[in-house]
């Protein structure tokens, strides 16, 4: 198979240069051009027997049309070439190499990206060891961290009042003067009621100081029943 299967043919230039050729001469000329195009250097050996075979002619037929066709070719170092065809061959080969280089460059870039994505991230050997603080560490040092306690308050509020309970929990916290522990005790107590939302609504409408003792007493009773105290 030829390196470049398609051969460029400029019909206007071709017909303008070959108006004097017969049909047989046209066929022989085109066969020689196509045979040249299929070679590595776009040339044919300057051998009449071989040229006749390339043109699909007998040696006698080739001898008769050779004087008409040979002016289209140049002979050098035992081979014949057609100038315009050689120029086109060089251009096509150059373009092919450029496209091949671009494709290879693109492939290498994509491969580098793929390799980088597939490569596991390695920690620096001199990187400091992270300090992991657990909930147990915090509890052993004293009171529960505010963020953890706040999360418990809002989680319990959503459990009792639904996913949109944030606003009511915030009101309850303000009702207790920002005291998260008191807010949590109130929510835990609300969980023992048949209608937690209604009970909490009553708490929010009441005087915080008047409710404090009731909440504390109810909470102590709840903890006793749970076996905490």
C-alpha positions in Angstrom: 0.0 0.0 0.0 1.2 3.5 -0.8 2.4 5.7 2.0 0.0 8.4 0.8 -3.0 6.7 -0.9 -4.4 9.9 -2.4 -2.6 11.6 -5.2 -3.2 15.3 -5.8 -4.3 16.0 -9.4 -4.7 19.6 -10.6 -7.0 19.0 -13.5 -6.7 22.5 -15.1 -2.9 22.3 -15.1 -2.9 18.7 -16.3 -5.3 19.2 -19.2 -3.5 22.4 -20.2 -0.2 20.5 -20.4 -1.5 17.4 -22.1 -3.9 18.5 -24.8 -1.6 17.0 -27.4 -1.7 13.5 -25.9 -3.7 10.6 -27.3 -5.9 8.5 -25.1 -3.3 5.8 -24.8 -0.6 8.3 -24.0 -2.9 9.9 -21.3 -3.3 6.4 -19.8 0.4 5.6 -19.8 1.3 9.0 -18.4 -1.2 8.7 -15.5 0.0 5.2 -14.7 3.6 6.3 -14.6 2.6 9.2 -12.3 0.7 6.9 -10.0 3.5 4.4 -9.9 5.9 7.1 -9.0 3.6 8.3 -6.2 3.7 4.9 -4.6 7.5 4.8 -4.3 9.5 6.0 -1.3 11.2 8.8 -3.2 8.5 9.5 -5.8 10.7 8.2 -8.7 11.0 5.3 -11.2 14.0 3.6 -12.6 15.0 4.9 -16.0 14.7 1.4 -17.6 12.5 1.1 -20.7 11.4 -2.5 -19.9 10.3 -1.5 -16.4 8.6 1.7 -17.6 6.7 -0.2 -20.3 5.4 -2.6 -17.6 4.4 0.4 -15.3 2.5 1.9 -18.2 0.9 -1.5 -19.1 2.4 -1.4 -22.5 4.6 -3.7 -24.6 8.1 -2.6 -25.2 7.2 -1.7 -28.8 4.3 0.5 -27.7 6.4 2.2 -25.1 9.1 2.8 -27.7 6.6 4.6 -29.9 5.1 6.9 -27.2 8.3 7.5 -25.2 9.5 10.5 -27.2 6.1 12.2 -26.4 6.0 11.4 -22.7 9.6 11.8 -21.6 9.7 15.6 -21.9 7.4 15.5 -18.8 10.1 13.9 -16.8 13.7 14.6 -15.7 16.3 11.9 -15.4 18.9 11.9 -12.7 21.2 9.1 -11.3 19.3 6.4 -13.2 15.8 7.4 -12.1 13.1 9.6 -13.6 11.0 12.2 -11.8 8.1 14.5 -12.6 8.8 18.0 -11.1 5.3 19.0 -10.1 4.6 15.6 -8.6 7.8 15.6 -6.6 7.0 19.0 -5.1 3.5 17.8 -4.1 5.0 14.6 -2.6 7.3 16.7 -0.4 4.5 18.9 0.7 2.2 16.0 1.6 5.0 14.2 3.4 5.9 17.4 5.4 2.2 17.9 6.3 2.0 14.2 7.3 5.0 14.5 9.6 3.6 17.7 11.2 0.3 16.0 11.9 2.1 13.0 13.3 4.2 15.2 15.6 1.0 17.1 16.8 -0.8 13.8 17.4 2.2 12.5 19.4 2.5 15.7 21.4 -1.2 15.6 22.2 -1.0 11.9 23.2 2.0 12.5 25.5 0.2 15.5 27.1 -3.0 13.4 27.7 -0.9 10.5 29.0 0.9 12.8 31.4 -2.5 14.1 32.6 -3.9 10.6 33.0 -0.8 9.4 34.8 -0.9 12.4 37.2 -4.6 11.7 37.9 -3.9 8.0 38.5 -0.8 8.6 40.7 -1.7 8.3 44.4 -1.0 11.4 46.4 2.1 10.8 48.6 2.6 12.6 51.9 5.9 14.3 52.4 8.2 12.2 54.6 8.9 15.3 56.7 5.3 16.3 57.1 4.2 16.8 60.7 1.9 14.1 62.1 -1.6 15.6 62.5 -3.0 15.8 66.0 -6.4 14.1 66.1 -8.7 15.3 68.9 -11.5 13.0 69.7 -14.7 13.6 71.6 -13.3 11.5 74.4 -10.3 13.8 74.7 -12.6 16.8 75.0 -14.9 15.2 77.6 -11.9 14.1 79.7 -10.8 17.8 79.9 -14.0 19.1 81.2 -17.2 20.4 79.8 -18.4 19.5 76.3 -17.1 21.7 73.5 -19.7 24.5 72.6 -19.9 23.5 69.0 -20.6 19.8 69.9 -23.2 20.8 72.4 -24.8 23.2 69.9 -25.0 20.5 67.3 -26.7 18.2 69.8 -29.2 21.0 70.6 -30.1 21.5 66.9 -30.1 17.8 66.1 -32.5 17.1 68.9 -34.6 20.1 67.8 -34.9 18.8 64.3 -35.7 15.3 65.6 -38.6 16.6 67.7 -39.9 19.5 65.5 -38.9 18.5 61.9 -36.1 19.5 59.5 -37.1 23.2 59.6 -36.9 23.5 63.4 -33.8 25.8 63.3 -35.7 29.0 63.9 -37.7 27.7 66.9 -34.5 26.2 68.4 -32.8 29.5 68.1 -35.7 31.2 69.8 -35.6 28.7 72.6 -31.9 29.3 73.0 -32.5 33.1 73.3 -35.3 32.3 75.8 -32.7 30.7 78.0 -30.3 33.6 77.6 -28.0 31.6 75.2 -27.5 28.8 77.7 -27.0 25.7 75.5 -27.3 23.3 78.4 -30.6 24.7 79.6 -31.8 24.6 76.0 -30.8 21.0 75.7 -32.6 20.1 78.9 -35.8 21.8 77.7 -35.7 19.9 74.4 -35.0 16.6 76.2 -38.0 17.3 78.4 -40.1 18.2 75.4 -39.3 14.7 74.0 -41.3 13.2 76.9 -44.4 15.1 76.0 -47.1 13.8 73.6 -47.0 17.0 71.6 -43.4 18.4 71.9 -44.1 21.3 69.5 -47.1 22.6 71.5 -45.3 22.2 74.8 -42.2 24.1 73.5 -44.5 26.8 72.2 -45.9 27.2 75.7 -42.4 27.4 77.1 -41.5 30.2 74.7 -44.6 32.2 75.7 -43.8 31.8 79.4 -41.4 33.7 81.7 -38.0 32.0 81.6 -37.3 32.6 85.3 -40.7 31.1 86.2 -40.1 28.0 84.1 -36.5 27.4 85.2 -37.4 25.5 88.4 -40.1 23.4 86.6 -37.7 22.5 83.8 -34.9 21.6 86.3 -37.3 19.5 88.4 -38.7 17.7 85.4 -35.2 17.1 84.0 -34.0 15.6 87.3 -37.1 13.3 87.3 -36.4 12.3 83.7 -32.7 11.5 84.5 -33.7 9.5 87.6 -36.1 7.4 85.4 -33.3 6.9 82.9 -31.0 5.7 85.7 -28.6 8.5 85.1 -28.9 9.8 88.7 
